[in-house]
Amino acid sequence: MLNRKILAPIDSLFDQSYKLSYFCEDLSKYEENHLKSIERDDNVFNSLNTWYKKDIFHIEVLVSFCPECFSKSVIKNGVKERKLYFYDEGVVNAEIQMYKCKKCGKKFKTDISDIVDDNSNFSNEFKEKCVELAGLFLGSIRKIAYKIKKDTGISVSRQTIENWILGYEIPKKEVKNLYSGYYIFDVEWIKLNGFWNYRFALFDSKQNIIVADEIYSKENSTNIQKFLEESTRNQKKIAITSDLDEKYKPIIEGLEFTHQWCLFHVFKNINKKIKEYIRDNELSDDELENIRQEKLEIFSLFNSKSFKEARTRMDEILNQIKDYSKVIQSIIMDSLMPYFKTYFSYLLDENIERTSNKLENQFQKTFPKSIKRIMKIKKGAMSRINIRIEILNQIKVFDS
């Protein structure tokens, strides 16, 4: 009798009918242990086969295997009926394929967690669309519920929508590139349940993105130090532009940043001091005109072409300081001179932002005044802020 070699069907080695142990016991044990130990890949194990038949949405796995013993020797074992809500399709009657393992006897159903949670009839796509509406409508639950009803015919309670918003998590993105090192720092007041809180934000002025965003109950030096330190850890530290709050300067410089005061706030502060001086003193028209001219001379310093030019012009003013009005003398000697570099750092490095306007605009876009007084809890406020930021980032990518 002739000896004949029979080849194992390679593409069916994992099938119950062709166990590896029939051909190589050691290899069979290795493959079985390997299947149990490897980390599951959702894109592989949760790949689904879906189709419509007579208005019924059928769902089954592309490759069925037992989640208990990892055997592929499974058979179909009926279906489970379920009603699902999709944003575009509306209410859908679904049949989810059930299975039974011939090896260990375990019964299980098709894993549809990528489509819908076990404890919900609303699909993940439906929830994501509603959260997106929260960003577009700036968090108005009434408007979101109205839009959903109009688009889908499905009524969703406001509390359910609020729960979806509260459950929003910031998409985790790997930061491959370092931030520029040029930042704007500012604080926005937010009223939560009747009490004022403070939204700290750090903005990369070159990449035009919010680097960090957090809400604190107190705007004190400890929280500011913690926020800036954590937000810039392992990042470039070059410069931070901020308003004139006296708490910021020692913290920013202590973290080895160059500190630049926002020129908008600088001009506003100078005008305020002059206005208060005029209000508290009886001045003639000539005196008022002199103060106005002196103020314009001070403002013109900020149009200097270089730091050296600004310093030279300041020295010229100092040589004639006694000829200036008392209020202008006070502004120069008590403010401009002691912190000259903090006013004019942007002349030493053109990448340093002169104002905090970019971050102020982000505040208005992500959490405007219309809703900053109606939030109840910190989680709700931060969820809406993060949703809005994600929407703006998507728009930015699309426009680019």
C-alpha positions as CSV (number, residue, x, y, z in Angstrom):
1,M,0.0,0.0,0.0
2,L,1.3,3.4,-0.9
3,N,2.0,5.9,1.8
4,R,0.0,9.1,1.1
5,K,0.6,12.4,2.8
6,I,-2.7,14.2,3.7
7,L,-2.3,18.0,4.2
8,A,-4.3,19.7,6.8
9,P,-6.7,22.4,5.5
10,I,-4.7,25.5,6.5
11,D,-7.5,27.9,6.3
12,S,-9.6,25.8,8.7
13,L,-7.1,25.0,11.5
14,F,-9.1,26.8,14.1
15,D,-12.3,25.1,13.2
16,Q,-13.6,22.4,15.7
17,S,-13.5,19.9,12.9
18,Y,-9.8,20.4,12.4
19,K,-8.2,20.8,15.8
20,L,-4.5,21.5,15.7
21,S,-4.0,18.7,18.3
22,Y,-4.9,16.3,15.5
23,F,-1.6,17.2,13.8
24,C,0.6,18.8,16.4
25,E,-0.3,18.8,20.1
26,D,2.3,21.3,21.3
27,L,1.2,23.8,18.6
28,S,-2.4,23.3,19.5
29,K,-1.8,24.2,23.2
30,Y,0.3,27.3,22.2
31,E,-2.4,28.7,19.9
32,E,-5.1,28.0,22.5
33,N,-3.1,29.8,25.3
34,H,-2.2,32.6,22.9
35,L,-5.9,33.3,22.0
36,K,-6.7,33.6,25.7
37,S,-3.8,35.9,26.6
38,I,-3.8,38.4,23.8
39,E,-5.5,41.7,24.3
40,R,-8.8,41.9,22.3
41,D,-8.9,44.2,19.4
42,D,-12.4,45.8,19.2
43,N,-11.9,46.4,15.4
44,V,-11.5,42.6,15.0
45,F,-13.6,40.9,17.6
46,N,-16.5,43.3,17.4
47,S,-16.7,43.5,13.6
48,L,-20.3,43.1,12.6
49,N,-22.3,42.0,9.7
50,T,-25.5,44.1,9.3
51,W,-28.4,44.1,6.8
52,Y,-32.0,45.0,6.4
53,K,-34.7,42.5,5.5
54,K,-38.4,43.4,5.5
55,D,-37.7,46.5,7.6
56,I,-35.9,44.4,10.2
57,F,-32.3,45.4,11.1
58,H,-30.2,42.2,11.5
59,I,-26.9,42.2,13.3
60,E,-24.4,39.3,13.6
61,V,-20.7,38.9,14.0
62,L,-18.5,38.4,10.9
63,V,-16.3,35.8,12.7
64,S,-18.1,34.0,15.6
65,F,-16.1,32.5,18.5
66,C,-16.9,31.7,22.1
67,P,-15.9,34.4,24.5
68,E,-15.4,31.8,27.2
69,C,-13.2,29.1,25.6
70,F,-12.3,30.9,22.4
71,S,-13.5,28.0,20.3
72,K,-14.9,28.8,16.8
73,S,-17.2,25.8,17.1
74,V,-20.3,27.9,17.7
75,I,-23.8,27.7,16.2
76,K,-26.6,30.2,15.8
77,N,-29.2,29.9,18.5
78,G,-32.1,32.2,17.7
79,V,-32.3,36.0,17.9
80,K,-33.0,38.7,20.4
81,E,-35.4,41.4,19.3
82,R,-34.6,44.9,20.3
83,K,-35.8,48.4,19.4
84,L,-33.0,50.9,18.6
85,Y,-33.1,54.6,18.0
86,F,-30.9,56.1,15.3
87,Y,-30.7,59.8,14.5
88,D,-31.1,59.5,10.8
89,E,-33.1,56.3,10.5
90,G,-35.4,57.0,13.5
91,V,-36.9,54.0,15.4
92,V,-35.5,50.7,14.1
93,N,-36.7,47.1,14.9
94,A,-33.5,45.0,15.3
95,E,-32.8,41.3,15.6
96,I,-29.5,40.5,17.3
97,Q,-28.1,37.0,16.6
98,M,-27.6,34.7,19.5
99,Y,-25.0,31.8,19.6
100,K,-24.2,28.7,21.5
101,C,-20.7,27.1,21.9
102,K,-20.6,23.4,21.0
103,K,-17.5,23.0,23.0
104,C,-18.4,24.5,26.4
105,G,-22.1,25.0,26.0
106,K,-22.0,28.8,26.7
107,K,-24.8,30.9,25.2
108,F,-24.0,34.4,24.1
109,K,-25.3,37.2,21.9
110,T,-23.6,39.4,19.3
111,D,-21.6,42.1,21.0
112,I,-23.2,45.4,19.7
113,S,-21.6,47.7,22.3
114,D,-20.0,49.7,19.4
115,I,-23.6,50.5,18.2
116,V,-25.5,50.8,21.5
117,D,-25.1,50.3,25.2
118,D,-26.8,47.4,26.9
119,N,-29.0,49.6,29.1
120,S,-30.1,52.0,26.4
121,N,-32.1,51.9,23.2
122,F,-30.5,55.1,22.0
123,S,-27.6,54.3,19.7
124,N,-24.1,55.8,20.3
125,E,-24.5,57.7,17.1
126,F,-27.8,59.2,18.4
127,K,-26.1,60.3,21.6
128,E,-23.1,61.7,19.8
129,K,-25.3,63.8,17.6
130,C,-27.2,65.2,20.6
131,V,-23.9,66.1,22.3
132,E,-22.8,67.8,19.1
133,L,-26.0,69.8,19.2
134,A,-25.0,70.9,22.7
135,G,-21.9,72.4,21.2
136,L,-23.8,74.1,18.4
137,F,-26.6,75.4,20.6
138,L,-24.2,76.4,23.4
139,G,-25.8,73.9,25.8
140,S,-29.5,74.9,25.6
141,I,-31.3,71.7,26.5
142,R,-34.7,73.1,25.4
143,K,-33.3,73.9,21.9
144,I,-31.6,70.5,21.7
145,A,-34.8,68.6,22.6
146,Y,-36.8,70.6,20.1
147,K,-34.2,70.0,17.3
148,I,-34.2,66.2,18.1
149,K,-38.0,66.0,18.0
150,K,-38.1,67.9,14.7
151,D,-35.4,65.8,13.0
152,T,-36.3,62.3,14.2
153,G,-39.8,62.5,15.7
154,I,-38.4,61.0,18.9
155,S,-39.0,62.8,22.2
156,V,-36.1,62.7,24.6
157,S,-36.3,64.0,28.1
158,R,-34.2,67.0,29.1
159,Q,-32.6,65.0,31.9
160,T,-31.5,62.3,29.5
161,I,-29.9,64.9,27.3
162,E,-28.2,66.4,30.3
163,N,-26.9,63.0,31.4
164,W,-25.3,62.5,27.9
165,I,-23.7,65.9,28.1
166,L,-22.4,65.2,31.6
167,G,-21.0,61.9,30.4
168,Y,-19.0,63.5,27.6
169,E,-15.3,62.8,27.8
170,I,-12.6,64.8,26.0
171,P,-11.2,62.7,23.1
172,K,-7.8,61.4,24.1
173,K,-5.3,62.6,21.5
174,E,-1.6,61.9,21.6
175,V,0.3,65.1,21.7
176,K,3.0,64.4,19.1
177,N,4.4,68.0,18.9
178,L,5.4,70.3,21.7
179,Y,3.4,73.5,22.2
180,S,5.1,76.6,21.0
181,G,6.0,78.0,24.4
182,Y,4.1,81.3,23.8
183,Y,1.0,81.4,25.8
184,I,-1.9,83.6,27.0
185,F,-3.3,83.1,30.5
186,D,-6.6,84.4,31.6
187,V,-9.4,83.7,34.1
188,E,-13.2,83.9,33.3
189,W,-15.8,84.2,36.0
190,I,-18.5,81.5,36.0
191,K,-21.5,81.3,38.3
192,L,-22.3,77.7,39.4
193,N,-25.5,77.2,41.3
194,G,-25.5,80.9,42.4
195,F,-21.8,81.0,43.4
196,W,-19.0,82.5,41.4
197,N,-16.2,80.2,40.3
198,Y,-13.2,80.8,38.1
199,R,-12.3,79.2,34.7
200,F,-8.6,79.1,34.3
201,A,-7.4,78.8,30.6
202,L,-4.0,78.6,29.0
203,F,-3.9,79.3,25.2
204,D,-1.1,78.6,22.8
205,S,-0.9,81.9,20.9
206,K,1.0,80.4,17.9
207,Q,-0.9,77.2,17.4
208,N,-4.3,78.9,18.4
209,I,-5.5,76.2,20.7
210,I,-6.5,76.0,24.3
211,V,-3.8,74.0,26.1
212,A,-5.5,73.6,29.4
213,D,-8.9,74.5,30.8
214,E,-10.1,74.0,34.4
215,I,-12.7,75.5,36.8
216,Y,-11.6,76.4,40.4
217,S,-13.7,77.6,43.3
218,K,-11.0,80.2,44.2
219,E,-8.7,82.4,42.2
220,N,-5.8,82.3,44.6
221,S,-2.0,82.1,44.1
222,T,-2.0,78.4,45.0
223,N,-4.5,77.4,42.4
224,I,-2.9,79.6,39.7
225,Q,0.6,78.1,40.5
226,K,-0.8,74.6,40.3
227,F,-2.6,75.2,37.1
228,L,0.2,76.8,35.2
229,E,2.8,74.4,36.5
230,E,0.8,71.3,35.5
231,S,-0.3,72.8,32.2
232,T,3.3,73.6,31.0
233,R,5.1,70.5,32.4
234,N,7.5,69.0,29.9
235,Q,6.7,71.9,27.5
236,K,8.7,74.8,26.2
237,K,8.6,77.8,28.5
238,I,9.1,81.1,26.7
239,A,6.5,83.7,27.4
240,I,3.0,84.2,28.9
241,T,0.8,87.2,28.3
242,S,-1.8,88.1,30.9
243,D,-3.8,90.9,32.3
244,L,-2.5,93.2,35.1
245,D,-3.6,91.0,38.1
246,E,-0.8,91.4,40.6
247,K,-0.9,87.7,41.6
248,Y,0.2,86.5,38.1
249,K,3.6,88.2,37.8
250,P,5.6,86.4,40.6
251,I,4.1,83.0,39.6
252,I,4.8,83.4,35.9
253,E,8.3,84.6,36.4
254,G,8.9,82.0,39.1
255,L,8.1,79.3,36.4
256,E,10.9,80.9,34.3
257,F,8.6,82.5,31.7
258,T,9.0,86.0,30.3
259,H,5.9,87.9,31.4
260,Q,4.1,90.3,29.1
261,W,1.2,92.5,30.2
262,C,-1.8,92.7,27.9
263,L,-1.6,96.1,26.2
264,F,-5.4,96.4,26.1
265,H,-5.5,96.2,29.8
266,V,-2.5,98.5,30.1
267,F,-4.3,101.3,28.1
268,K,-7.5,100.7,30.0
269,N,-5.7,101.0,33.3
270,I,-3.9,104.2,32.3
271,N,-7.2,105.7,31.2
272,K,-8.9,104.7,34.4
273,K,-6.2,106.4,36.5
274,I,-6.4,109.6,34.5
275,K,-10.2,109.6,34.7
276,E,-10.2,109.2,38.5
277,Y,-7.6,112.0,38.8
278,I,-9.7,114.4,36.7
279,R,-12.8,113.4,38.7
280,D,-11.2,114.2,42.0
281,N,-9.5,117.5,40.9
282,E,-10.8,120.7,39.5
283,L,-8.8,121.3,36.3
284,S,-8.8,124.0,33.7
285,D,-9.2,123.3,30.0
286,D,-5.5,123.8,29.4
287,E,-4.6,121.3,32.1
288,L,-7.0,118.8,30.7
289,E,-5.5,119.3,27.2
290,N,-2.0,118.9,28.6
291,I,-2.9,115.6,30.3
292,R,-4.5,114.4,27.0
293,Q,-1.3,115.2,25.1
294,E,0.9,113.6,27.7
295,K,-1.2,110.4,27.6
296,L,-0.9,110.2,23.9
297,E,2.9,110.5,24.2
298,I,2.9,107.6,26.7
299,F,0.7,105.5,24.4
300,S,3.1,106.3,21.5
301,L,5.9,104.4,23.3
302,F,4.1,101.2,22.5
303,N,4.4,101.9,18.8
304,S,8.2,101.8,19.0
305,K,10.0,99.7,16.4
306,S,12.4,98.2,19.0
307,F,12.9,97.8,22.7
308,K,16.0,100.0,22.5
309,E,13.9,102.8,20.8
310,A,11.2,102.5,23.5
311,R,13.8,102.7,26.3
312,T,15.5,105.7,24.7
313,R,12.2,107.6,24.4
314,M,11.4,106.7,28.0
315,D,14.8,108.2,29.1
316,E,13.9,111.4,27.3
317,I,10.6,111.6,29.2
318,L,12.4,110.9,32.5
319,N,14.8,113.8,31.8
320,Q,11.8,116.1,31.7
321,I,9.6,114.3,34.2
322,K,9.0,117.4,36.4
323,D,7.3,119.1,33.4
324,Y,4.5,116.5,33.3
325,S,1.3,116.5,35.2
326,K,1.1,114.8,38.6
327,V,-1.1,111.9,37.3
328,I,1.3,111.2,34.4
329,Q,4.3,111.4,36.7
330,S,2.6,108.8,38.9
331,I,1.9,106.5,36.0
332,I,5.5,106.7,34.8
333,M,7.3,106.5,38.1
334,D,5.1,104.0,39.9
335,S,4.2,101.7,37.0
336,L,6.0,102.1,33.7
337,M,9.6,102.4,35.0
338,P,9.6,99.6,37.7
339,Y,8.1,97.1,35.2
340,F,9.3,98.5,31.9
341,K,10.3,95.0,30.5
342,T,6.9,93.5,31.4
343,Y,5.2,96.3,29.4
344,F,7.6,96.0,26.4
345,S,8.7,92.3,26.2
346,Y,6.9,91.9,22.8
347,L,9.6,94.3,21.4
348,L,12.3,91.8,22.4
349,D,10.5,88.8,20.8
350,E,8.0,89.4,18.0
351,N,6.3,86.0,18.8
352,I,5.1,87.3,22.2
353,E,1.4,88.2,22.1
354,R,0.7,91.8,22.8
355,T,-2.8,91.3,24.1
356,S,-5.0,88.5,25.5
357,N,-7.6,89.1,22.8
358,K,-7.3,85.6,21.3
359,L,-8.2,83.9,24.5
360,E,-10.9,86.4,25.2
361,N,-12.5,85.4,21.9
362,Q,-12.2,81.7,22.8
363,F,-14.0,82.5,26.1
364,Q,-16.9,84.1,24.1
365,K,-17.1,81.2,21.6
366,T,-16.8,78.3,24.2
367,F,-18.7,79.7,27.1
368,P,-20.5,83.0,26.4
369,K,-22.2,85.3,28.9
370,S,-25.6,84.0,27.9
371,I,-25.0,80.6,29.7
372,K,-22.1,81.3,32.1
373,R,-24.6,82.3,34.8
374,I,-27.1,79.4,34.5
375,M,-24.9,76.4,35.1
376,K,-25.5,74.3,38.2
377,I,-22.4,72.1,38.6
378,K,-18.8,72.2,37.6
379,K,-19.1,69.0,35.5
380,G,-21.9,70.4,33.4
381,A,-19.9,73.6,32.7
382,M,-16.7,71.8,31.8
383,S,-18.6,69.3,29.6
384,R,-20.2,72.1,27.6
385,I,-16.8,73.9,27.3
386,N,-15.0,70.8,26.1
387,I,-17.8,69.9,23.6
388,R,-17.7,73.4,22.2
389,I,-13.9,73.3,21.9
390,E,-14.1,70.0,20.1
391,I,-16.7,71.5,17.7
392,L,-14.5,74.5,17.0
393,N,-11.4,72.3,16.5
394,Q,-13.4,70.2,13.9
395,I,-14.5,73.4,12.1
396,K,-10.9,74.6,12.1
397,V,-9.6,71.3,10.5
398,F,-12.5,71.4,8.0
399,D,-11.8,75.0,7.0
400,S,-8.0,74.4,6.6
